[in-house]
Every structure is written in C-alpha cells, then in structure tokens.
Amino acid sequence: MTITTEPAVLSYSGDDATVAFAITWKYFATTDVVATLRSSAGAETTWVLNTDYTLSAAGVSTGGTLTATTAPASGTTLVINLDPPNTQTSRLPRGGAFPSSTVEDALDQAAQRDAKLEILWDRALRVPKTDLRTGSELELPIDTTRASKYLKFDGNGVATAAAGTATLGETGLLSQDTESELTIASGSVTPTVSTHSIDTEGDAATDNLDNIVTTNLEDGRFLLIRGNNASRAVTVRDAQGSAGQIITATGENVTLLGTTNSILLQRRGSDWYEVQLGLSLGQGQGADIASATALSVDVPGTFHDVTGSVTITSFDAVAIGTTKILQFDGALTLTHHATDLILPTAANITTAAGDIGTFYEYASGDWRCTSYFAAAGGALLKGVLINSSGDILVNTTTTSTSTPKMEIVDSSTFCLSLSDVTTDATSKTGRIIGRHYTNSEEGIFLIGMSSDGTNNTIQIGGSSNSLNAATVINFYTGATNTTLGGSAVLALALGADQSAVFGGLVRRTVTNTITAGTTQTQAGATALTTDINRVITVAVASDGVKLPAANSGQYITIRNNGANNLKIWPASGDAIDGGSVDAADSNLLAAATTRNYFAIDSTTYYTG
C-alpha cells in the first residue's frame, strides 16, 4: 500500500458509554498503538494492551478498532497515536522473485517512523530559523551544574543555570534576581532588577528617596529595597510628586535603618505603592478623612477615622473591589442611596463616636456598606442588630422586659415565616424544634406546618421521623394578663392503652371494616387492635374475632354488621365473664347488635 497522509493523533471524548473507537490508519503490530487516557484534572494514564483495551487484527490497510474494557468517563479524553519501534526487521533474500510486499511494508513502516518523529519535532521547543545561536550554545548545562537552579538566558541568548529562590517569583511579578546596590542621586534611583540595597548619596549619614524610575520594571512588578549600610539611614518619603513617586501605606515617611529594614513596593502606572507584608496591597492604617458630602476615600490605607459632622451622601471612586473600613469619630448622617451608597437598613444611619462600617466599591463610584458595628449596640445588618450581649434584634435596638435572645418588631402582617423551599406550587414544610436532654439525640418537635395542593396542616409535638416527639403537652392559662407562670388546664399524653388522653377524657380509636376469621377457633379469629370495632363480614355463623390482651381499665366495643352471629374470643391466656381461660364468650353477638367488654385486670374481661 501507499501512505499518502500522515497517521494523525486520534482524540476521543469520553461519555461513560462508548467503548469502540475507530483507528483510521494501518498498524503493522498491535504493540505499535499507544492509548493514553487524560482525566478531567489533566492526569495521564497509559493504557495496557489486553488489560485496558483490545485491538482488532493488525495489518489492515484501512486501520482497525480499539475496544476499551471500560467506557471512558465523561470529561476524560482518549488519545490514540502510532508509535512504531525504531527497528527494521525485514530480511530480503538473495536472488529469486523481487519481494515487493516485504519491501513495501518496510517502506511503509519507515514512513510511519518519520511521522512519529515529526510529531515529536512539532511538540519540541525550537529557536527561529534566523537565530544566531547554534550547536552547543543551545545545549542545557550538565545536570550537576543545573541541579536546583533556574533556566536563564544570558545577554547573548545562551542558556545558563542561575541560582535563585521562588519567593514571589512564580507569579512573574518578582523575577529571580541577585540583589545589587543602588546609590541615591538627587533623591532618585533607577532599579534594574527586582531587589536592591539603597545607599545614601556621597555616603551621607542620612538621605531621602523621593522617586524611583520605572523604566526597567514593567507595570505591576514588585520591588524590594532595604538599607545598604548599617551606619546610614535612608528615608522613603511619601507622595513627593512627579513620575515615580512613592505612596506609603500609612501616608507617612518610612526610614530604612541599617540593613535589616525593608519595604516592598509595587509599580502601579507611573507611581510606586507600598505593600505591607501580611496585608493586601494598600491596606494598613491611613490618614483621617474629613467628612464631606462626597467623602474623599481615594487615599492610601484601608482603615481611616472620619472626622466632622457633615452629612455623607456618596464616596468618590477608587477602584472596583476596594474595601474601606471607617471609624466615625462623632455624629453625622450616612444617607442611603439605591446605587451610590447602599446601607444595610436601606435607610439613613446616624453615626455615633466609635461606630465602625465596612464599605465595598462594587461599581465605579458606587459603594455598599457590607457591615456596620454600632459602638453602643452591635452589628447592624439589613435591619438586624446583634448587640453586645449577643441578642438578635430585628427592626429594633432594645429588648423587651423579658430580654429574649431574639426579638422581632414588624408593623407588617407577618413577623416570622418558616419554609423549607420557596418554589411556587411546591409542597412546603416548616418546623421549630428544641434541644433534647441527651445531646446525641435528635431534637424535639415543637410545632410545624405543611402545605400541599390539598391541605394546610399544623403539627404540634411530632410528625417528623427525624425528630423526637413530645411525650406530654401541657396547656396553661393565667388569671390575668400579668399572671406569671399560670396554671395547667389541659395535659395531653398517651394512656396505658396508647389512647390519647385529653385532660382525663379519652378519644377512642376505631376500626371500621373488619372481616371475622373463618376457622371458628381462637387461633384463627381476627385480632382486634382498637377500642371501637365494626365487623362488616361474618361469612357463616360463629366466624370470630379476638379481643386485645386485657389491660386493666381497657374498654372495647364490638358492633356486628355482618350477616350471621359472631363469636367473640379472648386473647390467649385471658377469660371472659369468669369463664375458662381461652374460652369464647358463650353468647354469640347477633347481627346488627353491639356489645361492650371491659378489662378488670390483665387477664379478665366482663361484658357490660
């Protein structure tokens, strides 16, 4: 055959279902095919032939099929490429007919090897054709020379190994440079690398650094400087004007004493800004800001005191994403605005001395107060105040006499709403629970609600399989509207017979459709499980039912609405009307009649 197109690398996306993948080029041996699975995280796994996949027969001019043992998962990529060995195994005989097939196969394999090399070549780092460096100049240094070092190109573009550290350098903003000395000239220095020691002009005892030339370090780069000589002091002066001026974090001058004091700067446009270690760029205590209608917050620092009493309606623009933390030194008005100055309560705030607010610039010149802490009360968030005692107050700043931990004051119809979802036309539930005596136990169901397409239901004391139910529910009333404690007027609990007790009255349980047992024996009689029992099917006379196990005080009513007389048996081990143990009531219950049984102890029923 001829090879008119290069065998391309094949790539298939996993979908958790597909296991058969077409190979569109001829392979002379199954071992010439390499399958690699790339995970969604970028990790590569080379598949093993006949373990992770199988291949159709080799030597087919149109290719074949790779069949995966397990379908590649969604998010993964299966890559199939041709990797023929760099060997030549064909042997041509002397004399005889020309072995055209053998020669053609050998040429085809050579073409495939060339294609493999071209793929590797295309993925390799190369220099341009016009590059002046050739031969050994492009070789990496030997392993012992480059160990634990960084690849660096010297002034001629030749690869060398350079020592350095990874501090900040991995960001690309601070390169791996060796520190060098700069001497101040007329208040200025010109850095060439990212770290320098600074010495005074003419070795003077003190000197001022007012400007740093930006020529050699692009916008965004960091510059670390320190003093060069322990006996000389360099003062970095804040905001001296002109290009290359230095803006310190506090707005104050910074003196580099000796050789151990350093300052980290970042170029932002034509100026340099101090970056305080351990803080984000521009953080730190800034200068006081005088209150004004449009508060001027475009000053270095994050933390500021606001002085004066002028009403504030907006802040000026700094940069989107800027955060300012302001402490107010006295009373003034912060005016809420829907975009310019959004306040937590959607209403104006009157500050007091010591109040602290955090403000975030979410759009250019538009600020949102993300938190407000009142010195006399606590945190204020959208009408919610958490005071210094930890009380949660909604739309109020004072608690009632009973000092609850949460108080809601609302003039609207609704003060508190509970629901597990808010989706329209969807069943909803809401619950209030209490903590159990045993911490490891589920909570106690206090009150809940459910609303579906048919009913709105209120539950009290239980209904959830994930919460403990109440064992007693007490209702209290007071003699007057100032009575403390009150008196219990109704208690709900379960009686010994598991009936609900309402203040001493029993609401009896009912089963309405009972079929009598058909064996006319105690064992085959239908067992009754409720207080009131209506039998509707008695197929033949003496078909029977069986009373519950006797429980002193228990009262059972049986109504026969069947067509025949009904026989009534006691529970196993019990007796009726002083008769023998396990003997049926000697009087059958006629159709359309009712009979009552009451237990006087744990084994005996009487009729009545």
VOTOR-590973 format. One record per residue (C-alpha): residue in three letters; y, z, x. Coordinates in steps of 0.1 Angstrom, whole numbers, padded with zeros to 4 digits, always signed. Layout:
% residues N
alaYZX ...
***
This chain:
% residues 608
met+0000+0000+0000 thr+0036-0002+0010 ile+0061+0027+0009 thr+0094+0012-0005 thr+0110+0045-0015 glu+0112+0078+0003 pro+0090+0106-0012 ala+0117+0128-0028 val+0115+0165-0031 leu+0105+0173-0067 ser+0121+0201-0086 tyr+0110+0215-0120 ser+0125+0243-0141 gly+0100+0270-0154 asp+0098+0275-0191 asp+0068+0300-0195 ala+0047+0272-0209 thr+0044+0241-0187 val+0016+0242-0162 ala+0012+0204-0153 phe+0038+0189-0130 ala+0038+0152-0120 ile+0038+0142-0083 thr+0053+0107-0080 trp+0043+0098-0045 lys+0009+0093-0028 tyr-0005+0121-0007 phe-0035+0115+0016 ala-0048+0150+0015 thr-0042+0179-0009 thr-0031+0200+0021 asp-0001+0176+0026 val+0015+0190-0005 val+0036+0222-0004 ala+0046+0240-0036 thr+0073+0267-0035 leu+0085+0289-0064 arg+0120+0301-0064 ser+0127+0332-0085 ser+0158+0337-0106 ala+0171+0360-0079 gly+0166+0334-0052 ala+0134+0347-0036 glu+0110+0320-0025 thr+0072+0322-0026 thr+0050+0296-0011 trp+0020+0289-0035 val-0015+0289-0022 leu-0037+0259-0030 asn-0066+0266-0053 thr-0052+0301-0060 asp-0018+0295-0075 tyr-0024+0258-0083 thr-0047+0229-0080 leu-0041+0192-0073 ser-0057+0161-0086 ala-0076+0139-0062 ala-0057+0127-0031 gly-0053+0091-0020 val-0040+0077-0054 ser-0011+0053-0048 thr+0008+0065-0079 gly+0006+0102-0070 gly-0011+0129-0089 thr-0007+0161-0109 leu-0001+0197-0097 thr-0016+0222-0122 ala-0003+0258-0120 thr-0027+0287-0126 thr+0002+0304-0144 ala+0031+0287-0160 pro+0063+0293-0140 ala+0086+0317-0159 ser+0119+0307-0174 gly+0147+0310-0148 thr+0124+0300-0119 thr+0123+0267-0101 leu+0092+0250-0088 val+0098+0227-0058 ile+0071+0203-0046 asn+0075+0184-0013 leu+0054+0163+0010 asp+0046+0179+0044 pro+0021+0157+0062 pro+0007+0170+0096 asn+0022+0157+0128 thr-0011+0143+0139 gln-0028+0109+0140 thr-0065+0109+0132 ser-0072+0072+0127 arg-0096+0055+0153 leu-0097+0017+0155 pro-0130+0001+0166 arg-0132-0024+0193 gly-0140-0059+0180 gly-0151-0067+0146 ala-0130-0073+0115 phe-0094-0061+0115 pro-0094-0026+0098 ser-0064-0033+0077 ser-0069-0003+0053 thr-0071+0021+0082 val-0040+0007+0099 glu-0020+0006+0066 asp-0029+0042+0058 ala-0019+0052+0094 leu+0015+0034+0089 asp+0020+0050+0055 gln+0014+0085+0070 ala+0038+0077+0098 ala+0064+0067+0072 gln+0058+0100+0053 arg+0062+0119+0086 asp+0095+0101+0092 ala+0106+0110+0057 lys+0098+0147+0063 leu+0118+0147+0095 glu+0148+0130+0077 ile+0147+0157+0050 leu+0148+0184+0077 trp+0176+0165+0095 asp+0196+0163+0064 arg+0194+0201+0059 ala+0204+0209+0096 leu+0238+0219+0109 arg+0253+0189+0128 val+0285+0180+0145 pro+0306+0150+0137 lys+0299+0117+0155 thr+0332+0119+0172 asp+0327+0154+0185 leu+0333+0156+0223 arg+0307+0183+0229 thr+0272+0171+0238 gly+0239+0182+0253 ser+0237+0218+0265 glu+0272+0225+0253 leu+0258+0226+0217 glu+0229+0249+0226 leu+0229+0285+0215 pro+0229+0312+0242 ile+0195+0325+0251 asp+0180+0353+0230 thr+0188+0381+0254 thr+0224+0370+0255 arg+0229+0366+0218 ala+0210+0397+0207 ser+0231+0420+0184 lys+0261+0397+0187 tyr+0280+0372+0166 leu+0282+0334+0169 lys+0316+0324+0183 phe+0331+0291+0194 asp+0354+0293+0224 gly+0386+0273+0229 asn+0366+0242+0237 gly+0344+0245+0207 val+0313+0256+0227 ala+0290+0281+0211 thr+0290+0316+0227 ala+0278+0351+0218 ala+0305+0376+0211 ala+0303+0414+0206 gly+0320+0429+0175 thr+0315+0452+0145 ala+0311+0444+0109 thr+0338+0467+0097 leu+0358+0448+0071 gly+0349+0416+0089 glu+0322+0405+0065 thr+0350+0399+0040 gly+0365+0373+0062 leu+0398+0391+0059 leu+0394+0410+0092 ser+0378+0390+0120 gln+0357+0404+0147 asp+0383+0406+0174 thr+0388+0426+0206 glu+0419+0448+0204 ser+0448+0437+0225 glu+0482+0452+0233 leu+0515+0441+0218 thr+0549+0452+0231 ile+0578+0455+0206 ala+0606+0431+0212 ser+0638+0437+0192 gly+0618+0456+0165 ser+0592+0429+0161 val+0557+0420+0173 thr+0536+0388+0169 pro+0498+0396+0163 thr+0473+0371+0175 val+0441+0389+0163 ser+0434+0415+0136 thr+0437+0446+0157 his+0464+0456+0182 ser+0477+0486+0200 ile+0515+0487+0199 asp+0537+0499+0228 thr+0574+0505+0229 glu+0599+0481+0244 gly+0605+0488+0281 asp+0581+0518+0278 ala+0608+0538+0260 ala+0598+0572+0247 thr+0603+0560+0211 asp+0608+0527+0194 asn+0609+0512+0159 leu+0587+0485+0144 asp+0605+0467+0116 asn+0589+0433+0113 ile+0555+0416+0121 val+0555+0379+0125 thr+0529+0363+0101 thr+0523+0330+0120 asn+0488+0337+0133 leu+0473+0356+0104 glu+0470+0339+0071 asp+0479+0354+0037 gly+0455+0381+0026 arg+0444+0391+0062 phe+0443+0427+0073 leu+0460+0440+0105 leu+0451+0473+0121 ile+0476+0488+0145 arg+0478+0520+0165 gly+0499+0535+0192 asn+0492+0523+0228 asn+0504+0552+0249 ala+0499+0590+0242 ser+0533+0598+0256 arg+0552+0573+0235 ala+0559+0572+0197 val+0562+0540+0176 thr+0578+0544+0141 val+0568+0518+0115 arg+0599+0516+0093 asp+0597+0509+0056 ala+0613+0478+0040 gln+0638+0468+0067 gly+0643+0433+0051 ser+0637+0397+0062 ala+0604+0380+0066 gly+0576+0401+0080 gln+0590+0434+0067 ile+0566+0463+0063 ile+0562+0481+0030 thr+0546+0515+0034 ala+0526+0531+0006 thr+0549+0561+0002 gly+0582+0543+0008 glu+0587+0564+0039 asn+0586+0556+0076 val+0553+0562+0094 thr+0552+0574+0130 leu+0522+0565+0152 leu+0519+0594+0175 gly+0498+0590+0206 thr+0468+0566+0204 thr+0448+0580+0175 asn+0471+0574+0146 ser+0465+0540+0130 ile+0479+0521+0100 leu+0461+0494+0081 leu+0483+0466+0067 gln+0476+0435+0046 arg+0497+0404+0046 arg+0509+0395+0011 gly+0531+0365+0012 ser+0558+0369+0038 asp+0555+0408+0039 trp+0530+0434+0051 tyr+0518+0462+0028 glu+0502+0494+0039 val+0466+0500+0027 gln+0458+0537+0026 leu+0423+0544+0037 gly+0402+0557+0009 leu+0427+0543-0017 ser+0431+0508-0031 leu+0460+0486-0019 gly+0493+0500-0030 gln+0480+0534-0041 gly+0495+0567-0030 gln+0525+0588-0039 gly+0555+0567-0045 ala+0592+0574-0048 asp+0607+0589-0080 ile+0617+0564-0107 ala+0648+0569-0127 ser+0643+0565-0165 ala+0657+0533-0179 thr+0653+0511-0210 ala+0632+0487-0189 leu+0615+0511-0164 ser+0615+0496-0129 val+0580+0502-0117 asp+0577+0474-0091 val+0579+0498-0062 pro+0553+0509-0036 gly+0528+0535-0047 thr+0508+0544-0077 phe+0519+0579-0085 his+0555+0584-0095 asp+0577+0610-0111 val+0600+0597-0139 thr+0633+0614-0139 gly+0661+0615-0165 ser+0661+0612-0203 val+0668+0576-0211 thr+0646+0561-0238 ile+0620+0537-0223 thr+0610+0505-0243 ser+0593+0485-0216 phe+0582+0483-0179 asp+0591+0455-0156 ala+0564+0431-0143 val+0545+0439-0111 ala+0511+0421-0112 ile+0484+0418-0138 gly+0459+0445-0132 thr+0484+0470-0117 thr+0479+0507-0126 lys+0507+0532-0126 ile+0503+0570-0131 leu+0536+0585-0142 gln+0545+0622-0145 phe+0576+0628-0167 asp+0600+0654-0154 gly+0616+0661-0188 ala+0620+0650-0224 leu+0625+0613-0232 thr+0612+0588-0257 leu+0585+0563-0249 thr+0589+0535-0276 his+0557+0519-0288 his+0557+0481-0289 ala+0528+0458-0300 thr+0528+0439-0267 asp+0555+0453-0243 leu+0544+0489-0243 ile+0513+0498-0263 leu+0509+0536-0268 pro+0477+0554-0278 thr+0490+0566-0311 ala+0507+0533-0320 ala+0538+0554-0324 asn+0566+0567-0302 ile+0558+0596-0278 thr+0584+0623-0269 thr+0575+0634-0234 ala+0578+0669-0220 ala+0580+0681-0185 gly+0546+0678-0168 asp+0532+0652-0192 ile+0512+0625-0173 gly+0505+0590-0186 thr+0483+0562-0171 phe+0496+0527-0177 tyr+0479+0493-0171 glu+0496+0459-0169 tyr+0473+0437-0189 ala+0496+0407-0190 ser+0527+0399-0170 gly+0553+0425-0180 asp+0531+0439-0208 trp+0517+0474-0203 arg+0492+0496-0222 cys+0490+0534-0219 thr+0453+0540-0213 ser+0456+0578-0213 tyr+0482+0604-0219 phe+0478+0641-0210 ala+0503+0664-0226 ala+0511+0694-0203 ala+0512+0718-0232 gly+0483+0704-0252 gly+0458+0680-0235 ala+0447+0644-0236 leu+0461+0621-0263 leu+0441+0590-0272 lys+0449+0569-0303 gly+0458+0600-0324 val+0431+0622-0309 leu+0442+0652-0289 ile+0418+0672-0267 asn+0437+0704-0260 ser+0434+0728-0231 ser+0407+0748-0249 gly+0386+0716-0254 asp+0393+0714-0291 ile+0394+0679-0306 leu+0423+0674-0330 val+0428+0642-0350 asn+0463+0634-0361 thr+0474+0670-0354 thr+0483+0691-0324 thr+0475+0725-0338 thr+0442+0740-0352 ser+0438+0759-0384 thr+0434+0797-0385 ser+0396+0795-0381 thr+0402+0775-0349 pro+0374+0749-0353 lys+0363+0728-0323 met+0372+0697-0343 glu+0399+0693-0369 ile+0409+0661-0387 val+0442+0657-0406 asp+0444+0625-0425 ser+0466+0615-0455 ser+0443+0586-0465 thr+0414+0588-0489 phe+0388+0590-0461 cys+0388+0616-0432 leu+0353+0610-0418 ser+0328+0582-0421 leu+0293+0580-0407 ser+0271+0549-0404 asp+0246+0535-0380 val+0258+0499-0385 thr+0289+0482-0398 thr+0274+0448-0406 asp+0282+0437-0442 ala+0254+0435-0468 thr+0231+0456-0445 ser+0213+0489-0452 lys+0231+0518-0436 thr+0223+0554-0428 gly+0244+0583-0416 arg+0233+0618-0406 ile+0248+0652-0395 ile+0223+0673-0376 gly+0222+0708-0360 arg+0206+0721-0328 his+0171+0737-0331 tyr+0162+0772-0320 thr+0140+0757-0293 asn+0159+0732-0272 ser+0129+0710-0267 glu+0125+0705-0304 glu+0142+0677-0324 gly+0174+0687-0342 ile+0176+0700-0378 phe+0186+0676-0405 leu+0217+0690-0423 ile+0230+0662-0445 gly+0225+0624-0446 met+0231+0593-0466 ser+0215+0559-0471 ser+0228+0529-0489 asp+0208+0497-0496 gly+0210+0469-0521 thr+0200+0492-0549 asn+0208+0528-0544 asn+0233+0551-0527 thr+0213+0582-0518 ile+0223+0616-0504 gln+0197+0637-0485 ile+0201+0674-0478 gly+0178+0693-0454 gly+0155+0665-0445 ser+0141+0629-0449 ser+0140+0617-0413 asn+0107+0616-0395 ser+0126+0621-0362 leu+0143+0653-0372 asn+0131+0688-0383 ala+0135+0696-0420 ala+0152+0727-0434 thr+0128+0755-0444 val+0153+0773-0465 ile+0186+0760-0481 asn+0210+0787-0494 phe+0240+0781-0516 tyr+0269+0806-0515 thr+0299+0812-0537 gly+0328+0836-0534 ala+0346+0858-0559 thr+0380+0844-0550 asn+0394+0817-0528 thr+0399+0842-0500 thr+0364+0858-0501 leu+0348+0858-0466 gly+0310+0853-0464 gly+0303+0850-0501 ser+0271+0857-0520 ala+0239+0836-0521 val+0235+0823-0557 leu+0207+0798-0551 ala+0179+0796-0525 leu+0157+0766-0520 ala+0124+0770-0503 leu+0087+0759-0506 gly+0065+0783-0526 ala+0029+0792-0516 asp+0016+0763-0537 gln+0040+0740-0519 ser+0062+0735-0550 ala+0099+0735-0546 val+0114+0769-0556 phe+0149+0768-0571 gly+0163+0803-0574 gly+0130+0816-0587 leu+0123+0786-0610 val+0095+0762-0602 arg+0098+0725-0607 arg+0061+0715-0612 thr+0046+0685-0596 val+0030+0658-0617 thr+0003+0631-0615 asn+0004+0607-0645 thr-0025+0583-0642 ile-0059+0599-0633 thr-0094+0585-0638 ala-0121+0610-0643 gly-0151+0610-0619 thr-0182+0593-0634 thr-0211+0613-0619 gln-0208+0642-0643 thr-0211+0665-0612 gln-0187+0688-0594 ala-0190+0668-0562 gly-0182+0635-0580 ala-0154+0649-0601 thr-0119+0637-0594 ala-0099+0663-0575 leu-0066+0673-0590 thr-0037+0677-0565 thr-0007+0685-0587 asp+0005+0711-0612 ile+0006+0688-0643 asn-0022+0662-0645 arg-0026+0635-0671 val-0061+0619-0673 ile-0060+0585-0689 thr-0095+0572-0683 val-0127+0591-0694 ala-0153+0563-0695 val-0181+0585-0710 ala-0183+0620-0723 ser-0185+0646-0696 asp-0169+0625-0669 gly-0150+0651-0650 val-0120+0664-0629 lys-0119+0693-0604 leu-0092+0720-0602 pro-0074+0726-0569 ala-0086+0755-0548 ala-0075+0787-0566 asn-0042+0802-0553 ser-0030+0834-0569 gly-0002+0826-0594 gln-0010+0789-0595 tyr-0007+0773-0629 ile-0025+0740-0637 thr-0020+0719-0668 ile-0045+0691-0678 arg-0039+0665-0706 asn-0068+0643-0717 asn-0055+0610-0729 gly-0089+0593-0723 ala-0113+0581-0750 asn-0140+0608-0745 asn-0144+0645-0740 leu-0135+0656-0704 lys-0155+0681-0683 ile-0134+0704-0660 trp-0150+0718-0628 pro-0136+0744-0604 ala-0131+0737-0568 ser-0161+0745-0546 gly-0165+0783-0544 asp-0143+0790-0574 ala-0152+0801-0610 ile-0136+0796-0645 asp-0132+0823-0672 gly-0156+0847-0653 gly-0184+0821-0653 ser-0207+0813-0624 val-0193+0800-0591 asp-0191+0762-0591 ala-0200+0761-0629 ala-0180+0737-0651 asp-0158+0750-0680 ser-0182+0754-0709 asn-0157+0739-0732 leu-0151+0702-0728 leu-0115+0691-0732 ala-0113+0668-0762 ala-0094+0636-0762 ala-0057+0639-0770 thr-0056+0676-0762 thr-0041+0698-0734 arg-0054+0729-0716 asn-0038+0753-0691 tyr-0055+0771-0662 phe-0040+0799-0642 ala-0054+0815-0610 ile-0055+0853-0608 asp-0067+0853-0572 ser-0081+0829-0545 thr-0114+0822-0564 thr-0109+0826-0601 tyr-0092+0805-0629 tyr-0087+0815-0665 thr-0077+0793-0694 gly-0047+0801-0715 
***
